Amino acid sequence: MSSDIRALDLNLLKTLDALLDEGSVTRAAQRLSLTQPAVSAMLTRLRDFFDDPLFIRAQRGMVPTARALALAGPVKQVLSDISVLLAPVAFEPSESRITYTIAATDYALKAVVVPLMAALKQQAPGIRVAVVAVDHGRLGRQLEQGEVDMALVTPQTTPEDLHSQPLYQEQYVCMMRASHPHAGDGPLSMETFCSLEHILVSGRGSFRGPTDEALAALGRSRRVGLVVNSFLVLSEMLRATDMIAVVPRRLACRQEQMAVMAPPLDIPGFTKSMAWHERVHRDPAHQWIRALCAQVSQAGYKSR
């Protein structure tokens, strides 16, 4: 292995990073806007420098060697540090034209992204935002590789190697259509609450959630007649039936033609937080967007 750092320029490190991500000389060349022979030549120089083949041809592309895998993390960190070093010191939101990707559930989309976009379009109208579904199995890698810039998750589902910041503590309320027979009866009694048929939102299709755990601790149970995998259809289901639902308070406050009241028991809430990778931790644009997200989230919480 060579110890002459002059033989290892920034372009070689960018090529190694692209090869590690793409697993293909052709795809790495496309990503770097270079020709395939140019990337092949750089790979030869990398092999000479590190005295290792780095990639072995396999049936489905190239397989990185143990040495290449060991270099993956340090190389990304070096490139990230250089990016921060070369980035402009000042950030002007009104002139920014970046694209920012957020991973969010449908709940976070309504509770956090909606107020964030309202503020963002006023202060930084040129920033584009892409919202993708949260994939907990791939979230850490997505943030590391820049596929996602920020994730709206909970502390329990945040990988340990990420930066995170709590946004607010959410509470549960009971929601039903405004014309529901029990909408004007005042606080729901435990008997009424348990006797009415419930809708439960569960991505796993489970008929049991935090409400059922809280009821079980009191020796009670409820009737769950419908499980849906998204909050987006919940209000329509409630308007069409005499069913009720226990939902996050911020979601209920944004629904029209709905009656909202406190449940007759304490149901543990949850913390909504944002998480991001060290790769963008010091980036001025990302810092500004995260600060704005925290600001609008806190404002929304205090106004309710």
C-alpha positions, 0 to 999 in steps of 0.5 A, spaced: 500 500 500 502 506 498 503 512 503 504 517 498 497 521 499 499 525 493 497 519 489 490 519 492 486 525 489 479 527 491 476 524 484 479 517 486 475 517 493 469 519 489 470 514 484 471 509 490 465 511 494 460 510 487 463 503 486 461 501 493 454 504 492 453 502 485 457 495 485 458 496 478 463 500 473 457 502 468 453 505 474 458 508 477 460 512 471 453 514 470 453 517 477 459 520 476 458 523 469 464 519 466 466 514 461 466 507 463 474 506 461 475 512 465 472 509 471 476 503 470 482 506 470 481 510 476 479 503 479 486 500 477 489 506 480 485 505 487 487 497 487 495 499 486 494 505 492 491 500 497 494 494 494 488 490 494 483 488 488 477 492 492 472 488 488 471 481 485 467 480 479 461 476 481 455 473 477 451 479 479 456 485 478 462 486 483 463 484 490 467 488 494 473 485 498 473 486 506 478 491 505 473 495 500 468 494 506 473 497 511 474 503 507 467 505 506 465 508 512 471 513 512 471 514 505 464 517 506 466 521 512 472 524 508 467 526 502 462 529 507 467 533 511 470 536 504 463 537 502 462 541 508 469 545 508 467 547 501 460 549 502 458 556 502 458 559 510 452 563 509 445 560 507 440 564 504 433 561 505 429 565 500 435 564 494 436 556 495 434 551 490 435 545 494 431 539 494 430 536 501 427 529 502 423 527 508 421 520 510 414 520 514 408 516 516 402 519 513 400 521 521 407 525 520 405 528 513 399 531 516 402 533 523 409 536 521 410 536 514 403 540 513 405 546 517 413 545 515 411 546 508 406 552 510 412 556 513 417 553 508 413 556 502 413 563 505 421 563 507 424 559 502 419 558 496 425 555 491 426 549 496 423 543 493 421 537 498 420 530 497 416 526 502 417 518 502 414 513 506 418 511 512 422 504 511 425 502 518 429 497 515 433 501 510 432 508 514 439 508 517 442 506 510 438 511 506 440 517 511 447 515 510 447 515 502 443 521 502 437 518 499 433 521 505 435 528 509 431 527 515 426 522 518 420 524 522 420 518 527 420 516 534 426 515 539 424 508 539 425 507 532 431 511 531 437 508 529 443 509 535 448 512 530 443 518 528 442 525 530 435 526 533 431 532 536 424 531 540 419 535 536 413 534 541 409 529 546 403 527 542 397 525 546 391 521 544 384 523 544 377 520 542 374 522 535 367 521 532 363 524 527 360 530 529 353 527 528 354 521 532 349 519 537 354 520 543 357 526 540 353 531 544 353 527 551 359 530 554 365 526 556 364 519 554 363 514 560 368 507 560 362 503 559 360 507 553 367 507 550 368 500 551 361 498 548 362 502 542 365 499 536 372 502 534 376 503 528 384 502 529 389 504 525 395 499 524 400 498 519 401 491 521 393 489 521 393 488 528 387 489 532 390 491 539 394 497 540 396 502 546 389 503 548 387 496 548 394 495 553 391 501 557 384 498 558 387 491 559 391 494 565 384 496 568 381 489 566 377 492 561 376 491 553 373 494 547 370 492 540 375 493 535 371 492 528 375 495 523 383 495 522 386 500 517 393 501 515 392 509 514 390 515 517 388 518 511 381 514 510 380 514 517 375 520 517 371 518 511 370 511 515 368 515 521 363 519 517 360 513 514 358 509 521 357 510 528 364 507 529 369 511 534 377 512 534 382 513 538 387 518 534 393 522 536 391 529 538 394 533 532 391 529 527 384 530 530 384 537 530 385 538 523 379 534 521 373 537 519 366 535 521 368 531 527 367 531 535 373 530 539 373 529 546 378 526 551 378 518 552 375 515 559 382 513 561 389 515 560 393 512 554 400 513 554 402 518 548 408 518 544 414 523 542 415 525 535 422 527 533 426 528 527 433 524 525 438 525 521 445 523 519 452 526 521 453 527 513 448 533 514 449 535 521 453 541 520 450 543 513 447 550 514 441 549 509 439 542 513 440 546 520 436 551 517 430 547 515 431 542 521 430 549 526 424 551 522 421 544 523 422 544 530 419 551 530 413 550 527 412 543 531 412 547 537 408 552 535 403 547 533 403 544 540 402 550 544 396 553 540 392 546 542 
